[in-house]
Amino acid sequence: MGQERLTTGTIKLEETDGRATFRMIAGGVDACLRGEVPALVTRTETTTIIVPQQPMTDCESFAT
């Protein structure tokens, strides 16, 4: 089996005026995650949960 080449990436979360946007920066990103994507953000004392919202038609939902 060949070894996978992975690109180290980052995520960026911006929250302004009650709205959140998510951006993934990691080499070639799927068209459904390119650019800023609206997101729902939930915080607890120990965890931040970011759920990107479906940005384009025919993109799968991230929520389960």
Gaussian input, Z-matrix of N, CA and C with variables (Angstrom, degrees):
# hf/3-21g

backbone

0 1
 N
 C     1     B1
 C     2     B2     1     A1
 N     3     B3     2     A2     1     D1
 C     4     B4     3     A3     2     D2
 C     5     B5     4     A4     3     D3
 N     6     B6     5     A5     4     D4
 C     7     B7     6     A6     5     D5
 C     8     B8     7     A7     6     D6
 N     9     B9     8     A8     7     D7
 C    10    B10     9     A9     8     D8
 C    11    B11    10    A10     9     D9
 N    12    B12    11    A11    10    D10
 C    13    B13    12    A12    11    D11
 C    14    B14    13    A13    12    D12
 N    15    B15    14    A14    13    D13
 C    16    B16    15    A15    14    D14
 C    17    B17    16    A16    15    D15
 N    18    B18    17    A17    16    D16
 C    19    B19    18    A18    17    D17
 C    20    B20    19    A19    18    D18
 N    21    B21    20    A20    19    D19
 C    22    B22    21    A21    20    D20
 C    23    B23    22    A22    21    D21
 N    24    B24    23    A23    22    D22
 C    25    B25    24    A24    23    D23
 C    26    B26    25    A25    24    D24
 N    27    B27    26    A26    25    D25
 C    28    B28    27    A27    26    D26
 C    29    B29    28    A28    27    D27
 N    30    B30    29    A29    28    D28
 C    31    B31    30    A30    29    D29
 C    32    B32    31    A31    30    D30
 N    33    B33    32    A32    31    D31
 C    34    B34    33    A33    32    D32
 C    35    B35    34    A34    33    D33
 N    36    B36    35    A35    34    D34
 C    37    B37    36    A36    35    D35
 C    38    B38    37    A37    36    D36
 N    39    B39    38    A38    37    D37
 C    40    B40    39    A39    38    D38
 C    41    B41    40    A40    39    D39
 N    42    B42    41    A41    40    D40
 C    43    B43    42    A42    41    D41
 C    44    B44    43    A43    42    D42
 N    45    B45    44    A44    43    D43
 C    46    B46    45    A45    44    D44
 C    47    B47    46    A46    45    D45
 N    48    B48    47    A47    46    D46
 C    49    B49    48    A48    47    D47
 C    50    B50    49    A49    48    D48
 N    51    B51    50    A50    49    D49
 C    52    B52    51    A51    50    D50
 C    53    B53    52    A52    51    D51
 N    54    B54    53    A53    52    D52
 C    55    B55    54    A54    53    D53
 C    56    B56    55    A55    54    D54
 N    57    B57    56    A56    55    D55
 C    58    B58    57    A57    56    D56
 C    59    B59    58    A58    57    D57
 N    60    B60    59    A59    58    D58
 C    61    B61    60    A60    59    D59
 C    62    B62    61    A61    60    D60
 N    63    B63    62    A62    61    D61
 C    64    B64    63    A63    62    D62
 C    65    B65    64    A64    63    D63
 N    66    B66    65    A65    64    D64
 C    67    B67    66    A66    65    D65
 C    68    B68    67    A67    66    D66
 N    69    B69    68    A68    67    D67
 C    70    B70    69    A69    68    D68
 C    71    B71    70    A70    69    D69
 N    72    B72    71    A71    70    D70
 C    73    B73    72    A72    71    D71
 C    74    B74    73    A73    72    D72
 N    75    B75    74    A74    73    D73
 C    76    B76    75    A75    74    D74
 C    77    B77    76    A76    75    D75
 N    78    B78    77    A77    76    D76
 C    79    B79    78    A78    77    D77
 C    80    B80    79    A79    78    D78
 N    81    B81    80    A80    79    D79
 C    82    B82    81    A81    80    D80
 C    83    B83    82    A82    81    D81
 N    84    B84    83    A83    82    D82
 C    85    B85    84    A84    83    D83
 C    86    B86    85    A85    84    D84
 N    87    B87    86    A86    85    D85
 C    88    B88    87    A87    86    D86
 C    89    B89    88    A88    87    D87
 N    90    B90    89    A89    88    D88
 C    91    B91    90    A90    89    D89
 C    92    B92    91    A91    90    D90
 N    93    B93    92    A92    91    D91
 C    94    B94    93    A93    92    D92
 C    95    B95    94    A94    93    D93
 N    96    B96    95    A95    94    D94
 C    97    B97    96    A96    95    D95
 C    98    B98    97    A97    96    D96
 N    99    B99    98    A98    97    D97
 C   100   B100    99    A99    98    D98
 C   101   B101   100   A100    99    D99
 N   102   B102   101   A101   100   D100
 C   103   B103   102   A102   101   D101
 C   104   B104   103   A103   102   D102
 N   105   B105   104   A104   103   D103
 C   106   B106   105   A105   104   D104
 C   107   B107   106   A106   105   D105
 N   108   B108   107   A107   106   D106
 C   109   B109   108   A108   107   D107
 C   110   B110   109   A109   108   D108
 N   111   B111   110   A110   109   D109
 C   112   B112   111   A111   110   D110
 C   113   B113   112   A112   111   D111
 N   114   B114   113   A113   112   D112
 C   115   B115   114   A114   113   D113
 C   116   B116   115   A115   114   D114
 N   117   B117   116   A116   115   D115
 C   118   B118   117   A117   116   D116
 C   119   B119   118   A118   117   D117
 N   120   B120   119   A119   118   D118
 C   121   B121   120   A120   119   D119
 C   122   B122   121   A121   120   D120
 N   123   B123   122   A122   121   D121
 C   124   B124   123   A123   122   D122
 C   125   B125   124   A124   123   D123
 N   126   B126   125   A125   124   D124
 C   127   B127   126   A126   125   D125
 C   128   B128   127   A127   126   D126
 N   129   B129   128   A128   127   D127
 C   130   B130   129   A129   128   D128
 C   131   B131   130   A130   129   D129
 N   132   B132   131   A131   130   D130
 C   133   B133   132   A132   131   D131
 C   134   B134   133   A133   132   D132
 N   135   B135   134   A134   133   D133
 C   136   B136   135   A135   134   D134
 C   137   B137   136   A136   135   D135
 N   138   B138   137   A137   136   D136
 C   139   B139   138   A138   137   D137
 C   140   B140   139   A139   138   D138
 N   141   B141   140   A140   139   D139
 C   142   B142   141   A141   140   D140
 C   143   B143   142   A142   141   D141
 N   144   B144   143   A143   142   D142
 C   145   B145   144   A144   143   D143
 C   146   B146   145   A145   144   D144
 N   147   B147   146   A146   145   D145
 C   148   B148   147   A147   146   D146
 C   149   B149   148   A148   147   D147
 N   150   B150   149   A149   148   D148
 C   151   B151   150   A150   149   D149
 C   152   B152   151   A151   150   D150
 N   153   B153   152   A152   151   D151
 C   154   B154   153   A153   152   D152
 C   155   B155   154   A154   153   D153
 N   156   B156   155   A155   154   D154
 C   157   B157   156   A156   155   D155
 C   158   B158   157   A157   156   D156
 N   159   B159   158   A158   157   D157
 C   160   B160   159   A159   158   D158
 C   161   B161   160   A160   159   D159
 N   162   B162   161   A161   160   D160
 C   163   B163   162   A162   161   D161
 C   164   B164   163   A163   162   D162
 N   165   B165   164   A164   163   D163
 C   166   B166   165   A165   164   D164
 C   167   B167   166   A166   165   D165
 N   168   B168   167   A167   166   D166
 C   169   B169   168   A168   167   D167
 C   170   B170   169   A169   168   D168
 N   171   B171   170   A170   169   D169
 C   172   B172   171   A171   170   D170
 C   173   B173   172   A172   171   D171
 N   174   B174   173   A173   172   D172
 C   175   B175   174   A174   173   D173
 C   176   B176   175   A175   174   D174
 N   177   B177   176   A176   175   D175
 C   178   B178   177   A177   176   D176
 C   179   B179   178   A178   177   D177
 N   180   B180   179   A179   178   D178
 C   181   B181   180   A180   179   D179
 C   182   B182   181   A181   180   D180
 N   183   B183   182   A182   181   D181
 C   184   B184   183   A183   182   D182
 C   185   B185   184   A184   183   D183
 N   186   B186   185   A185   184   D184
 C   187   B187   186   A186   185   D185
 C   188   B188   187   A187   186   D186
 N   189   B189   188   A188   187   D187
 C   190   B190   189   A189   188   D188
 C   191   B191   190   A190   189   D189

   B1=1.4427
   B2=1.5222
   B3=1.3323
   B4=1.4561
   B5=1.5187
   B6=1.2954
   B7=1.4589
   B8=1.5227
   B9=1.3451
   B10=1.4554
   B11=1.5190
   B12=1.3061
   B13=1.4578
   B14=1.5212
   B15=1.2960
   B16=1.4520
   B17=1.5174
   B18=1.3124
   B19=1.4441
   B20=1.5184
   B21=1.3205
   B22=1.4519
   B23=1.5129
   B24=1.3091
   B25=1.4538
   B26=1.5112
   B27=1.2999
   B28=1.4560
   B29=1.5231
   B30=1.3117
   B31=1.4547
   B32=1.5138
   B33=1.2981
   B34=1.4538
   B35=1.5217
   B36=1.3138
   B37=1.4550
   B38=1.5154
   B39=1.3233
   B40=1.4569
   B41=1.5157
   B42=1.3203
   B43=1.4552
   B44=1.5214
   B45=1.3389
   B46=1.4480
   B47=1.5248
   B48=1.3177
   B49=1.4679
   B50=1.5276
   B51=1.3315
   B52=1.4577
   B53=1.5108
   B54=1.3334
   B55=1.4626
   B56=1.5193
   B57=1.3194
   B58=1.4634
   B59=1.5244
   B60=1.3419
   B61=1.4564
   B62=1.5231
   B63=1.3166
   B64=1.4590
   B65=1.5223
   B66=1.3206
   B67=1.4695
   B68=1.5233
   B69=1.3299
   B70=1.4564
   B71=1.5253
   B72=1.3227
   B73=1.4566
   B74=1.5307
   B75=1.3536
   B76=1.4675
   B77=1.5129
   B78=1.3101
   B79=1.4604
   B80=1.5150
   B81=1.3168
   B82=1.4593
   B83=1.5154
   B84=1.3211
   B85=1.4707
   B86=1.5226
   B87=1.3176
   B88=1.4528
   B89=1.5297
   B90=1.3258
   B91=1.4699
   B92=1.5237
   B93=1.3260
   B94=1.4647
   B95=1.5280
   B96=1.3319
   B97=1.4669
   B98=1.5247
   B99=1.3105
   B100=1.4664
   B101=1.5130
   B102=1.3006
   B103=1.4618
   B104=1.5138
   B105=1.3168
   B106=1.4598
   B107=1.5191
   B108=1.3228
   B109=1.4551
   B110=1.5266
   B111=1.3370
   B112=1.4583
   B113=1.5278
   B114=1.3249
   B115=1.4687
   B116=1.5182
   B117=1.3260
   B118=1.4612
   B119=1.5185
   B120=1.3330
   B121=1.4593
   B122=1.5204
   B123=1.3255
   B124=1.4558
   B125=1.5174
   B126=1.3268
   B127=1.4675
   B128=1.5243
   B129=1.3338
   B130=1.4586
   B131=1.5282
   B132=1.3114
   B133=1.4614
   B134=1.5266
   B135=1.3192
   B136=1.4661
   B137=1.5252
   B138=1.3309
   B139=1.4563
   B140=1.5249
   B141=1.3261
   B142=1.4593
   B143=1.5247
   B144=1.3256
   B145=1.4566
   B146=1.5278
   B147=1.3341
   B148=1.4601
   B149=1.5206
   B150=1.3307
   B151=1.4554
   B152=1.5297
   B153=1.3465
   B154=1.4641
   B155=1.5266
   B156=1.3257
   B157=1.4611
   B158=1.5183
   B159=1.3078
   B160=1.4612
   B161=1.5303
   B162=1.3414
   B163=1.4513
   B164=1.5284
   B165=1.3469
   B166=1.4594
   B167=1.5225
   B168=1.3178
   B169=1.4504
   B170=1.5259
   B171=1.3023
   B172=1.4672
   B173=1.5299
   B174=1.3344
   B175=1.4549
   B176=1.5253
   B177=1.3237
   B178=1.4494
   B179=1.5161
   B180=1.3222
   B181=1.4571
   B182=1.5059
   B183=1.3306
   B184=1.4554
   B185=1.5091
   B186=1.3304
   B187=1.4580
   B188=1.5304
   B189=1.3241
   B190=1.4576
   B191=1.5087
   A1=109.66
   A2=116.00
   A3=120.93
   A4=111.13
   A5=114.55
   A6=119.87
   A7=108.59
   A8=116.76
   A9=120.68
   A10=110.48
   A11=116.28
   A12=121.32
   A13=107.05
   A14=115.75
   A15=120.97
   A16=110.31
   A17=115.54
   A18=121.59
   A19=108.73
   A20=116.74
   A21=120.31
   A22=107.61
   A23=116.65
   A24=119.76
   A25=112.01
   A26=114.27
   A27=121.38
   A28=108.61
   A29=115.04
   A30=120.09
   A31=107.72
   A32=115.27
   A33=121.35
   A34=107.26
   A35=116.71
   A36=122.43
   A37=107.72
   A38=116.41
   A39=121.04
   A40=108.55
   A41=115.73
   A42=121.39
   A43=108.53
   A44=115.71
   A45=121.74
   A46=109.40
   A47=116.47
   A48=121.72
   A49=113.08
   A50=117.26
   A51=121.37
   A52=115.25
   A53=117.97
   A54=121.90
   A55=109.29
   A56=115.63
   A57=120.73
   A58=109.28
   A59=115.83
   A60=121.16
   A61=109.03
   A62=114.33
   A63=124.35
   A64=107.23
   A65=116.45
   A66=121.09
   A67=108.49
   A68=116.21
   A69=121.90
   A70=107.97
   A71=116.25
   A72=121.75
   A73=106.57
   A74=115.89
   A75=119.37
   A76=110.50
   A77=117.33
   A78=119.38
   A79=111.31
   A80=117.12
   A81=121.61
   A82=110.86
   A83=116.49
   A84=121.45
   A85=108.51
   A86=116.77
   A87=123.18
   A88=110.49
   A89=117.16
   A90=121.84
   A91=112.30
   A92=117.77
   A93=121.30
   A94=112.25
   A95=117.56
   A96=120.66
   A97=113.00
   A98=118.02
   A99=120.16
   A100=109.93
   A101=116.04
   A102=120.34
   A103=111.57
   A104=115.24
   A105=120.22
   A106=109.14
   A107=115.68
   A108=122.77
   A109=107.84
   A110=118.61
   A111=119.40
   A112=109.86
   A113=116.86
   A114=120.32
   A115=110.85
   A116=115.15
   A117=122.32
   A118=106.47
   A119=116.91
   A120=121.39
   A121=109.02
   A122=115.69
   A123=122.36
   A124=107.76
   A125=116.12
   A126=120.44
   A127=110.09
   A128=113.71
   A129=121.01
   A130=105.42
   A131=117.15
   A132=119.99
   A133=112.13
   A134=117.27
   A135=120.74
   A136=115.43
   A137=117.82
   A138=120.02
   A139=111.93
   A140=115.72
   A141=121.87
   A142=106.64
   A143=116.49
   A144=121.64
   A145=107.68
   A146=115.94
   A147=122.46
   A148=107.24
   A149=117.43
   A150=121.76
   A151=107.78
   A152=117.30
   A153=119.85
   A154=109.38
   A155=116.43
   A156=121.06
   A157=109.07
   A158=116.28
   A159=121.54
   A160=109.29
   A161=117.69
   A162=120.82
   A163=115.31
   A164=117.81
   A165=121.12
   A166=110.25
   A167=116.94
   A168=121.74
   A169=109.20
   A170=117.10
   A171=124.89
   A172=114.36
   A173=118.76
   A174=120.92
   A175=107.37
   A176=115.89
   A177=120.08
   A178=111.59
   A179=116.33
   A180=120.92
   A181=109.78
   A182=117.56
   A183=122.44
   A184=111.35
   A185=117.66
   A186=121.56
   A187=109.31
   A188=115.02
   A189=118.95
   A190=109.66
   D1=143.35
   D2=177.52
   D3=-80.07
   D4=158.15
   D5=179.25
   D6=-89.93
   D7=134.21
   D8=179.31
   D9=-74.86
   D10=142.20
   D11=175.49
   D12=-102.79
   D13=112.73
   D14=-178.14
   D15=-105.31
   D16=144.79
   D17=177.52
   D18=-100.89
   D19=128.68
   D20=174.98
   D21=-68.88
   D22=135.54
   D23=-178.39
   D24=-134.27
   D25=179.25
   D26=177.16
   D27=-137.71
   D28=162.94
   D29=170.52
   D30=-121.46
   D31=153.67
   D32=179.67
   D33=-130.58
   D34=129.58
   D35=177.97
   D36=-119.10
   D37=125.02
   D38=176.14
   D39=-120.72
   D40=134.45
   D41=178.08
   D42=-125.88
   D43=120.09
   D44=-178.99
   D45=-141.73
   D46=132.03
   D47=176.57
   D48=51.75
   D49=40.98
   D50=177.73
   D51=77.86
   D52=6.08
   D53=178.54
   D54=-117.20
   D55=143.75
   D56=179.86
   D57=-119.91
   D58=143.20
   D59=172.44
   D60=-130.36
   D61=145.84
   D62=-176.25
   D63=-117.65
   D64=138.52
   D65=175.27
   D66=-136.95
   D67=131.38
   D68=177.52
   D69=-106.32
   D70=127.63
   D71=179.80
   D72=-119.52
   D73=102.02
   D74=-174.51
   D75=-161.88
   D76=73.99
   D77=177.35
   D78=60.03
   D79=-140.08
   D80=178.59
   D81=-75.75
   D82=112.20
   D83=-177.81
   D84=-106.21
   D85=140.80
   D86=176.62
   D87=-49.74
   D88=144.21
   D89=-178.51
   D90=-54.92
   D91=-29.49
   D92=-179.18
   D93=-70.50
   D94=-15.46
   D95=-179.19
   D96=-119.15
   D97=12.41
   D98=178.49
   D99=-78.47
   D100=141.50
   D101=179.05
   D102=77.07
   D103=-166.71
   D104=-179.97
   D105=-85.16
   D106=133.12
   D107=-177.82
   D108=-117.79
   D109=131.40
   D110=175.30
   D111=-58.25
   D112=146.24
   D113=-176.63
   D114=-142.57
   D115=152.75
   D116=169.42
   D117=-100.50
   D118=133.62
   D119=-177.28
   D120=-123.06
   D121=129.54
   D122=176.45
   D123=-125.37
   D124=134.21
   D125=-179.38
   D126=-121.99
   D127=143.08
   D128=169.01
   D129=-121.29
   D130=-174.05
   D131=178.81
   D132=-62.81
   D133=-30.16
   D134=-174.17
   D135=-118.42
   D136=-8.28
   D137=-171.29
   D138=-138.90
   D139=144.34
   D140=169.40
   D141=-117.68
   D142=123.24
   D143=179.56
   D144=-108.15
   D145=123.15
   D146=179.90
   D147=-114.05
   D148=120.58
   D149=178.43
   D150=-116.92
   D151=102.49
   D152=177.18
   D153=-61.58
   D154=141.90
   D155=178.53
   D156=-94.10
   D157=154.71
   D158=-175.96
   D159=-61.59
   D160=110.95
   D161=-174.71
   D162=-83.20
   D163=-25.81
   D164=-173.85
   D165=-139.79
   D166=155.55
   D167=173.72
   D168=-59.94
   D169=143.68
   D170=178.99
   D171=74.31
   D172=6.69
   D173=173.50
   D174=-92.91
   D175=140.33
   D176=179.64
   D177=-70.86
   D178=146.86
   D179=176.18
   D180=-70.15
   D181=145.49
   D182=178.94
   D183=-86.06
   D184=-22.59
   D185=-176.76
   D186=-74.56
   D187=148.12
   D188=177.48
   D189=-115.43

